Amino acid sequence: MEDSTSPNISGTQEISLPPSEALSKCLLSQYSFCAGGVGLGAAYGIRYSKGVVPMAVSGVVGTMADMIYGYVVACSKEVEAYQNRSNR
């Protein structure tokens, strides 16, 4: 019988997910560029524009940057596992 758990970095056991769920969980956990974009957009909007448009635009740009960064760098193992599973 195959073991459905695998040790993670801290040595504890975690349940392994199917590749599609692992990829979506990893991609949706990326938020740093979005948060930074909203913060910088809010500061710019308060200082220069006096509106919410810079905050909204930089939040959308930050979200796209998070998805690209996640797909290319942070979640590369999950992307590879998903592509290998899809090519079967």
C-alpha positions in Angstrom: 0.0 0.0 0.0 1.3 3.4 -0.9 1.8 6.0 1.8 -0.3 9.1 1.2 1.8 11.3 3.5 5.2 12.8 2.9 7.6 14.6 5.3 7.9 18.4 4.8 10.8 20.6 5.7 10.0 20.8 9.4 9.9 17.0 9.5 6.1 16.7 10.2 3.8 14.7 7.9 1.5 16.4 5.5 -1.1 14.9 3.2 0.0 15.0 -0.4 -2.5 16.6 -2.8 -3.2 15.8 -6.5 -1.1 17.9 -8.8 -3.9 20.2 -9.8 -4.9 21.0 -6.2 -1.3 21.5 -5.1 -0.6 23.9 -8.0 -3.8 26.0 -7.4 -3.0 26.1 -3.6 0.6 27.2 -4.3 -0.5 29.8 -6.9 -3.2 31.3 -4.7 -0.8 31.6 -1.7 1.3 34.2 -3.6 0.2 37.7 -2.5 3.3 39.8 -1.8 3.3 41.8 -5.1 -0.4 42.5 -4.8 0.0 43.7 -1.3 3.0 45.8 -2.2 1.2 47.2 -5.3 -1.9 48.2 -3.2 0.3 49.8 -0.6 2.3 51.8 -3.1 -0.8 52.7 -5.1 -2.5 53.9 -2.0 0.4 56.1 -1.0 0.6 57.5 -4.5 -3.1 58.1 -4.6 -3.1 59.9 -1.3 -0.1 62.0 -2.2 -0.7 62.9 -5.9 -3.9 61.6 -7.4 -6.4 61.9 -4.6 -8.3 58.8 -5.8 -8.4 55.1 -5.7 -7.5 54.4 -9.3 -3.8 54.1 -8.7 -4.4 51.7 -5.8 -6.8 49.5 -8.0 -4.5 49.5 -11.0 -1.4 48.7 -9.0 -3.3 45.9 -7.2 -4.2 44.3 -10.5 -0.7 44.6 -11.8 0.6 43.2 -8.5 -1.8 40.3 -8.8 -0.6 39.5 -12.3 3.0 39.7 -11.1 2.2 37.3 -8.3 0.7 34.7 -10.7 3.7 35.0 -13.1 6.2 34.8 -10.2 4.3 31.8 -8.7 4.1 30.0 -12.0 7.7 30.5 -13.0 9.6 30.6 -9.7 7.8 29.7 -6.5 5.6 26.8 -7.8 7.9 25.4 -10.4 7.8 21.9 -8.8 4.0 21.9 -8.8 3.8 23.1 -12.4 6.2 20.3 -13.5 4.2 17.7 -11.6 1.0 19.0 -13.1 2.4 19.0 -16.7 3.8 15.5 -16.2 0.5 14.3 -15.0 -1.4 15.9 -17.9 0.9 14.5 -20.5 0.2 10.9 -19.6 
